[in-house]
Amino acid sequence: MVDLVLGILAAIAASTFYSLGIVYQAIDAKRTPSSEHLRVALLWNLVRRARWLLGTGLSILGWPLQVVALLLAPLVVVQPALAVGLVVLLLAAQRILGEHAGRHEHLAILAIAIGVVVIGLCAPPRSTTHTSEKLTITIVLVALAAASLLPYVLQLFHRSPALVTMFGAGLAFAWSGLATKLAADDLSHGHLGVAVAWGLSTAAASGVGVLSEMSALQSRPAIQVAPVVFVVQTVVPVVLAPLLLGEYFSQTPYGGVPLTLGIALLLAGATMLARSPLLLALMAGQHAPAAAAEARPPTDRGAPSAEPAGAAGPSQRPSEPRAVDRAEAMPAGEEAPANAQAMSSAEEAPAKPALEWVSESSDTTSRPPASTAETIRSSPRTEASEPSAVTTTTSPARAGR
């Protein structure tokens, strides 16, 4: 029983690394061009990104922990227990995004926890021998490999349905899970060379699975991709375990019914949790301030205004002083401008857009020289009662024709 508990803990640790790795990988996968769909160019693009390499490194660190888990617990327990990594991701999402999980997330966590406990209590005995003939194992693994490569075959005919790509990714990861179990069995018997061979084949299958999953994330949101991939990569090894590995459900309490229900409950919880908005936001690379800014109306997002700080907007600009007022405000003995009446009539006309120049010799309009426009921008606005020289001579509302 102690080995079983330690095996479950090792599986949880492995799933944590796997889940964190896929988050970093998914963020960069969504930013790659769709023309690289299911192509080696996609991997070549991703391997040059530091964040994607970090995610790959975390996934690689999870594999030895999965091997340890399979050395201590049966595959029927270890493979479903990998769903606990989603719970770790949810906790990380709450901390990073500053959000709190809702009722659905809490129910999903409860379902996963109950499922893990039931599977642990009803687990079949761990087997380290391959009950099937080598030919049977070979046929099953070749069939899995062919099915996982189906999206690439369809790509040659310019047909690559997203659902097929998702299933292909799940089948590749399922192949990887079975190969990891076979590597752990050979390692326990001291067959180091065979175990290394299974490990290399696991790496190849995982590479195919990653490329398929990254390609699926290019065309479909994570809320559709993650549940499909997880369910396929969990159910297929569990279903094949009695045939290939001798882990029979009939050897568990009540003929395997509680074990089956526990696995079903765990899968339901994992599927529900994989659709959580918190996890989707985390996989999309969003953060709390950015998400809050997106949620606010455009007028509240603090966009820089075209007007200088402290200046009134176009609809709030103080009324321009009339020419007659400036004439009355002139010192005694000075004559008001002869064209004051023309200036007054021009000011009553609708204001023209900023930086538009009105020629005094014709009715045509033209743009001011760059130096004049720069002067207009840089000159500070003054109070209505004390217009600046620049404002008085260059404002379209005051320019005489």
LINCOR-V980837 format. One record per residue. N is the residue number from 1. RES is the residue in one letter. PSI is psi in whole degrees, -180 to 180 (NA if undefined). OMEGA is omega in whole degrees, 0 to 359 (NA if undefined). NEAR is the number of other C-alpha atoms within 8 Angstrom. Layout:
N&RES&PSI&OMEGA&NEAR ; N&RES&PSI&OMEGA&NEAR
This chain:
1&M&-35&179&4 ; 2&V&-43&178&5 ; 3&D&-38&179&8 ; 4&L&-45&180&10 ; 5&V&-44&179&9 ; 6&L&-36&177&10 ; 7&G&-41&178&15 ; 8&I&-41&179&14 ; 9&L&-40&177&9 ; 10&A&-37&178&12 ; 11&A&-38&178&15 ; 12&I&-42&178&13 ; 13&A&-42&178&11 ; 14&A&-43&181&16 ; 15&S&-30&177&15 ; 16&T&-46&177&14 ; 17&F&-42&179&13 ; 18&Y&-45&184&12 ; 19&S&-44&178&12 ; 20&L&-37&179&12 ; 21&G&-43&182&14 ; 22&I&-27&177&11 ; 23&V&-51&180&11 ; 24&Y&-37&180&13 ; 25&Q&-40&183&14 ; 26&A&-34&181&12 ; 27&I&-44&180&11 ; 28&D&-31&180&12 ; 29&A&-34&181&12 ; 30&K&-14&183&10 ; 31&R&14&179&7 ; 32&T&152&181&10 ; 33&P&144&181&6 ; 34&S&-17&179&7 ; 35&S&-15&180&4 ; 36&E&14&182&10 ; 37&H&124&178&9 ; 38&L&31&178&11 ; 39&R&154&177&7 ; 40&V&-26&178&7 ; 41&A&-30&178&7 ; 42&L&-47&177&12 ; 43&L&-39&179&9 ; 44&W&-36&176&8 ; 45&N&-41&185&9 ; 46&L&-36&183&11 ; 47&V&-11&176&9 ; 48&R&8&179&7 ; 49&R&126&185&9 ; 50&A&-39&182&7 ; 51&R&-40&179&9 ; 52&W&-39&177&12 ; 53&L&-36&176&12 ; 54&L&-44&178&10 ; 55&G&-40&177&14 ; 56&T&-40&178&11 ; 57&G&-39&178&9 ; 58&L&-40&178&12 ; 59&S&-38&178&14 ; 60&I&-38&178&8 ; 61&L&-25&180&10 ; 62&G&-24&185&14 ; 63&W&-47&177&9 ; 64&P&-34&178&9 ; 65&L&-35&176&12 ; 66&Q&-38&176&13 ; 67&V&-44&178&12 ; 68&V&-42&180&11 ; 69&A&-40&180&15 ; 70&L&-20&174&13 ; 71&L&-17&184&11 ; 72&L&-25&185&11 ; 73&A&156&179&13 ; 74&P&158&180&14 ; 75&L&-34&181&13 ; 76&V&-25&178&12 ; 77&V&-44&187&13 ; 78&V&-45&185&15 ; 79&Q&-47&176&12 ; 80&P&-32&182&12 ; 81&A&-17&177&12 ; 82&L&-15&179&11 ; 83&A&-19&182&13 ; 84&V&-23&177&12 ; 85&G&-28&176&15 ; 86&L&-34&178&13 ; 87&V&-41&178&10 ; 88&V&-41&178&9 ; 89&L&-39&180&12 ; 90&L&-42&178&11 ; 91&L&-40&178&8 ; 92&A&-40&180&8 ; 93&A&-40&178&13 ; 94&Q&-39&182&12 ; 95&R&-41&184&8 ; 96&I&-44&185&8 ; 97&L&-12&181&11 ; 98&G&23&180&8 ; 99&E&165&179&9 ; 100&H&143&179&5 ; 101&A&148&180&10 ; 102&G&-168&183&6 ; 103&R&-40&181&6 ; 104&H&-41&179&9 ; 105&E&-40&180&11 ; 106&H&-40&177&9 ; 107&L&-38&179&9 ; 108&A&-42&178&13 ; 109&I&-42&179&12 ; 110&L&-42&179&9 ; 111&A&-41&179&12 ; 112&I&-44&181&15 ; 113&A&-45&179&10 ; 114&I&-41&180&11 ; 115&G&-42&179&14 ; 116&V&-42&180&14 ; 117&V&-46&181&8 ; 118&V&-43&179&11 ; 119&I&-40&179&13 ; 120&G&-39&181&11 ; 121&L&-28&185&6 ; 122&C&18&186&11 ; 123&A&144&174&11 ; 124&P&164&178&11 ; 125&P&144&178&7 ; 126&R&136&180&9 ; 127&S&137&178&9 ; 128&T&5&179&8 ; 129&T&146&180&7 ; 130&H&107&184&9 ; 131&T&-25&181&8 ; 132&S&159&175&10 ; 133&E&157&180&7 ; 134&K&-32&179&6 ; 135&L&-41&179&6 ; 136&T&-45&179&9 ; 137&I&-42&181&10 ; 138&T&-45&181&8 ; 139&I&-45&181&8 ; 140&V&-44&182&8 ; 141&L&-37&177&9 ; 142&V&-40&178&8 ; 143&A&-42&177&8 ; 144&L&-44&180&11 ; 145&A&-43&180&12 ; 146&A&-41&180&8 ; 147&A&-37&180&9 ; 148&S&-24&180&15 ; 149&L&-1&181&10 ; 150&L&-41&179&10 ; 151&P&-34&181&14 ; 152&Y&-33&175&9 ; 153&V&-44&179&8 ; 154&L&-30&179&10 ; 155&Q&-31&178&10 ; 156&L&-27&178&7 ; 157&F&17&178&6 ; 158&H&35&175&6 ; 159&R&117&180&7 ; 160&S&77&179&10 ; 161&P&140&183&7 ; 162&A&-37&181&9 ; 163&L&-40&177&6 ; 164&V&-39&178&10 ; 165&T&-40&178&14 ; 166&M&-47&179&14 ; 167&F&-37&177&12 ; 168&G&-41&177&15 ; 169&A&-44&179&16 ; 170&G&-40&179&16 ; 171&L&-37&177&16 ; 172&A&-42&177&16 ; 173&F&-32&175&12 ; 174&A&-43&175&13 ; 175&W&-44&179&14 ; 176&S&-40&179&13 ; 177&G&-43&178&12 ; 178&L&-42&179&9 ; 179&A&-35&177&12 ; 180&T&-40&176&13 ; 181&K&-44&179&11 ; 182&L&-37&177&10 ; 183&A&-42&179&15 ; 184&A&-40&179&13 ; 185&D&-46&179&11 ; 186&D&-35&178&13 ; 187&L&-38&179&10 ; 188&S&-24&178&9 ; 189&H&3&178&6 ; 190&G&12&178&6 ; 191&H&77&188&9 ; 192&L&-42&181&8 ; 193&G&-44&179&6 ; 194&V&-39&179&9 ; 195&A&-40&178&13 ; 196&V&-39&178&9 ; 197&A&-44&177&9 ; 198&W&-36&178&12 ; 199&G&-41&178&11 ; 200&L&-39&178&8 ; 201&S&-33&175&10 ; 202&T&-42&178&13 ; 203&A&-42&179&9 ; 204&A&-44&180&8 ; 205&A&-39&178&13 ; 206&S&-37&177&11 ; 207&G&-43&177&8 ; 208&V&-43&179&12 ; 209&G&-42&180&15 ; 210&V&-45&180&9 ; 211&L&-41&179&12 ; 212&S&-43&181&14 ; 213&E&-42&178&13 ; 214&M&-39&178&12 ; 215&S&-39&178&12 ; 216&A&-36&180&12 ; 217&L&-19&177&13 ; 218&Q&-34&186&13 ; 219&S&-14&181&8 ; 220&R&147&178&9 ; 221&P&158&181&8 ; 222&A&-24&180&10 ; 223&I&-22&176&10 ; 224&Q&-36&186&9 ; 225&V&-50&188&13 ; 226&A&-48&181&10 ; 227&P&-41&182&12 ; 228&V&-48&182&11 ; 229&V&-43&183&13 ; 230&F&-45&182&10 ; 231&V&-44&182&11 ; 232&V&-46&183&12 ; 233&Q&-15&177&14 ; 234&T&-45&186&11 ; 235&V&-42&185&8 ; 236&V&-50&178&10 ; 237&P&-37&181&15 ; 238&V&-40&179&11 ; 239&V&-37&182&8 ; 240&L&-12&182&9 ; 241&A&-44&178&13 ; 242&P&-37&183&11 ; 243&L&-42&188&10 ; 244&L&-31&192&11 ; 245&L&-2&178&13 ; 246&G&20&178&12 ; 247&E&86&187&14 ; 248&Y&136&176&9 ; 249&F&-27&182&10 ; 250&S&-18&179&8 ; 251&Q&3&179&9 ; 252&T&165&182&12 ; 253&P&141&176&9 ; 254&Y&38&174&7 ; 255&G&21&177&8 ; 256&G&2&181&12 ; 257&V&-50&178&8 ; 258&P&-38&179&11 ; 259&L&-43&179&13 ; 260&T&-43&179&8 ; 261&L&-39&179&9 ; 262&G&-43&178&13 ; 263&I&-42&179&12 ; 264&A&-41&179&9 ; 265&L&-42&180&12 ; 266&L&-42&179&16 ; 267&L&-39&178&12 ; 268&A&-44&178&10 ; 269&G&-41&180&14 ; 270&A&-40&178&14 ; 271&T&-42&179&11 ; 272&M&-41&182&11 ; 273&L&-33&179&14 ; 274&A&-19&178&12 ; 275&R&9&182&13 ; 276&S&134&177&10 ; 277&P&-31&179&6 ; 278&L&-46&180&12 ; 279&L&-38&180&13 ; 280&L&-40&178&12 ; 281&A&-38&179&10 ; 282&L&-41&180&12 ; 283&M&-23&178&12 ; 284&A&-5&178&9 ; 285&G&22&179&7 ; 286&Q&158&177&10 ; 287&H&165&186&10 ; 288&A&-48&180&10 ; 289&P&-41&180&6 ; 290&A&-42&180&8 ; 291&A&-39&179&9 ; 292&A&-38&179&8 ; 293&A&-38&178&8 ; 294&E&-31&182&7 ; 295&A&-22&181&6 ; 296&R&155&175&8 ; 297&P&157&181&7 ; 298&P&-34&182&5 ; 299&T&-15&183&6 ; 300&D&8&185&7 ; 301&R&5&175&8 ; 302&G&31&178&5 ; 303&A&140&181&6 ; 304&P&137&181&4 ; 305&S&152&178&5 ; 306&A&-21&181&4 ; 307&E&151&176&7 ; 308&P&161&180&6 ; 309&A&134&177&4 ; 310&G&-8&180&4 ; 311&A&149&179&8 ; 312&A&150&178&9 ; 313&G&176&181&7 ; 314&P&-38&182&5 ; 315&S&-11&183&5 ; 316&Q&8&185&6 ; 317&R&138&180&8 ; 318&P&151&181&6 ; 319&S&137&179&5 ; 320&E&140&178&5 ; 321&P&139&182&9 ; 322&R&156&181&8 ; 323&A&-36&181&10 ; 324&V&-34&179&9 ; 325&D&-39&179&8 ; 326&R&-35&178&9 ; 327&A&-42&180&11 ; 328&E&-28&183&7 ; 329&A&-3&180&6 ; 330&M&151&179&8 ; 331&P&156&181&5 ; 332&A&143&179&4 ; 333&G&-12&178&4 ; 334&E&138&184&6 ; 335&E&139&180&5 ; 336&A&155&178&8 ; 337&P&144&182&6 ; 338&A&-27&182&5 ; 339&N&30&181&7 ; 340&A&-38&180&11 ; 341&Q&-38&179&9 ; 342&A&-38&179&9 ; 343&M&-38&179&12 ; 344&S&-41&179&12 ; 345&S&-34&179&8 ; 346&A&-35&181&11 ; 347&E&-26&180&11 ; 348&E&-17&179&7 ; 349&A&159&179&7 ; 350&P&139&182&6 ; 351&A&140&178&7 ; 352&K&164&180&7 ; 353&P&155&181&6 ; 354&A&153&177&5 ; 355&L&20&176&8 ; 356&E&129&186&11 ; 357&W&136&177&10 ; 358&V&119&182&12 ; 359&S&140&180&11 ; 360&E&-16&184&8 ; 361&S&-8&181&5 ; 362&S&175&180&6 ; 363&D&7&180&8 ; 364&T&151&181&6 ; 365&T&149&178&8 ; 366&S&163&180&8 ; 367&R&142&178&7 ; 368&P&160&174&9 ; 369&P&157&182&6 ; 370&A&-38&181&6 ; 371&S&-41&179&6 ; 372&T&-42&178&8 ; 373&A&-39&179&10 ; 374&E&-36&178&8 ; 375&T&-40&180&9 ; 376&I&-42&181&11 ; 377&R&-44&188&7 ; 378&S&-18&183&6 ; 379&S&128&179&7 ; 380&P&146&177&5 ; 381&R&147&179&7 ; 382&T&173&181&7 ; 383&E&157&182&6 ; 384&A&-32&183&9 ; 385&S&-16&181&5 ; 386&E&72&182&6 ; 387&P&141&179&10 ; 388&S&165&181&8 ; 389&A&-40&181&6 ; 390&V&-44&181&10 ; 391&T&-39&184&10 ; 392&T&-36&188&9 ; 393&T&-19&187&8 ; 394&T&-8&181&10 ; 395&S&129&179&9 ; 396&P&-30&182&12 ; 397&A&-19&183&11 ; 398&R&-12&186&12 ; 399&A&132&180&12 ; 400&G&153&179&10 ; 401&R&NA&NA&9
